[in-house]
């Protein structure tokens, strides 16, 4: 008899780092002014983030090339109004020291033209490499146990593996809980973050022969 089962495993670990996605964007009627002001803000953001991660608190700062486009506004009667020019730069930075993240996000949140789009909780690559064999072994054991149960229910006593299909690893990143508070004696808010755990799972489809 042939038996095909799916084995799965899930490991849950606290987030080790955070990837911050941000946008610098301005809109206005003077294209040259908007581009120049956006470029100046990008330089300020780059300098601030470079300083924040210079001591090893973060890494992988990337700010994309400048994008510009034009929107032509119309009123409710369809009449053409002002032309609005938009300049935008997107970027990401990774923080390994999560205790530093709140102050950095607070500073970004009050900066002109800067939007924090998303914070993604991650595990470091070396942790993922360490977890992968563990997750696969657990998924394999799960599939073998299920196949054995099925074989015994059908009156067989032995199962042997015929083929294994790796369906890939899945990583489920928590959105995290946030709260904003004002530092005593300061005007820049700090964002207090409560990261959720990161779930890592493995999924194997295994075909067995029962005898």
N, C-alpha and C positions, 0 to 999 in steps of 0.2 A: 504494500500500500504506500502511496505517496502522500505526504503531508506538507502543506505550505503554510507557514505562519510568519507573522511579523513580530519581531522582538524590539522592544523600546526601553530606553532608560532616560532618566532625567536627573541632572545634578544641579543643585542650587547653591550659589556662592555669592557673597557680598561683592558689590561692584568695586573694582580696583582703580578705575580711572573714568574720566568723563570727557566726552567729545562735545565741544560747544560749537554750534553752527550759528554764524552771525551774518548780518547784512549791513553794509553802509550804503545808504541811498538818500538822495535829495531830489526834490522836484521844484521847478520854477520856470519862469518865462525867459530868462537869460541863459542860453545854453552854455556859453563860455564861463559864466559865473558859477553855474551849477557844477560843471565839470571840475573847475578849479577848487571849489569848496569841498567837493567830495574827495578829491585827491588829497587835500590837506587833512581831512578827517581820517582818511585811511592811514596816512603817515603817523598821525597821533595814536591811532588804535594799534598800529604795528609796534610803535615804540613802547606803548604801555604793556602790551602783551609780551613783547620780547623781554622787558624788564621783569615781568611777573614770572616768567618761566626760566629766567637766566640761571637760577640757583638749583635747577633740577626739578622744580615743581611741575613743569609741563614740557611739552615737546610738540613737534609737527605743526608749527604755525604756518598756515597757508592762506594767502589772500589772492583771489583770482584776478584776472585782467579786468580792466574797466569796461563796463557795458553801458551804452547810452541808447535811448530811443525817444521818440516824440509821440505825444498824445494830443490829438486835436479835440477839444471839448465842444459840445453842442448843448444848447439849452433845450427845454422841453418842447419847443416848437421846431427843433431841428436846425436852428440857426447856428452857424459856426461862431465859436467864442475864442478864448485865448488858446494859444498853443503852449502846451506844457512839456518841458524837456526833463527827462529823467536820467540820472547817472547812478550806477549801482556797482558795488563790488561785494562779492560773497567770499566768506572765509571760514576756516575751521581751525581749532586749536585743541589739543588734548592736555588735560590736567591729570597728573598722577597723584598730586597732593590735594586730596579733596577738601582739606581744611582751608585751602587758599581760594577755593572756587567762589565762595560766597562774596568775598570782597571784590573780586574781579568782575563778577556779574553785576554787582551793585554799581561799580564805576561805569560799566558799559551801558547799563540801563538808563542812566541820566545823561549820557553823551549825545550831542546833537546828531541826528541822522543815523544812529546805530540801533539796530534791532537784534536782540538775541532770539533766534528762531527756534532753537531746539537744544536740549541737553540729552545726550545719549549715554547711558551707563554701560560700561564695557569691562571686559577682563583683559589683562595684558596677554600678548601673544604667547609668551612662554607658559602662562597658565593654561591657555587653550591647548597648546601642544601636550602639556602634562595631562590634561583632562581627557583628551581624545581617546587614548587607549583604554582608560578606565571606563568611559562611557560605552565604548564598543564592546568591551568584555561583559558589561552589565546587560547590554542589549542582546548579546549572543546567549548569555545564560537565561535570559527571559524567554527567548525563542525556543531554546532547547527544553526548558521546563514545560512550556505550553505544548510542544510537539509530543513530549513524553506522556503528558496527561491524555492527549487525544489518542495516542497509540494504545495506551492501557485501556481506555474506554472502548476501543475497537478490538481488544483481545490480543494485542501485540505487546512484546516485552522490550524490544530493542529499537532504537532509532539511530540512523547514521545520516550524516550530512551529505547531500547531493550537490547543492550549490548555495552560494551566499550572494545576496545583492545588497550593497551599501546604498541606502537612500539619502545619505548625506547627513551632516550635522545641522542642527537648528539651534539658534541662539535667540532667546526671548529676553529682551532688555526692558527692565522696568522703567516707567515714565518718571518715577520719583515724586515725592511730595515736596511742595515748596511753601515757604512762608516769608514774607518781607517784613523787616523791622528797621527802624532808624537807629544808627549808632548814637550813643549818648555824646552830645557835644559836637556832632558832625552833621553835615547836610547830605552826605552820600549814603543811600541805603545799602544794606548788605542783604543778600538773599540767602536765607538759611535753607539748606537742602537736606532732605532725608532720602538718600538713594534707596531704591528697592533692589532686591537681589537680582542677579542675572541667572536665568535658567538655561542650561546647556543640555541638549538631548541628542541621542543617537537612535537611528532607526535602521533595522536590518530586515530584509525579507529572506528567509531561509527555507530551502526545500529539503525535506527529509525522506528517507525510505524507512518504512517500519517493517519489522520482521518478528 
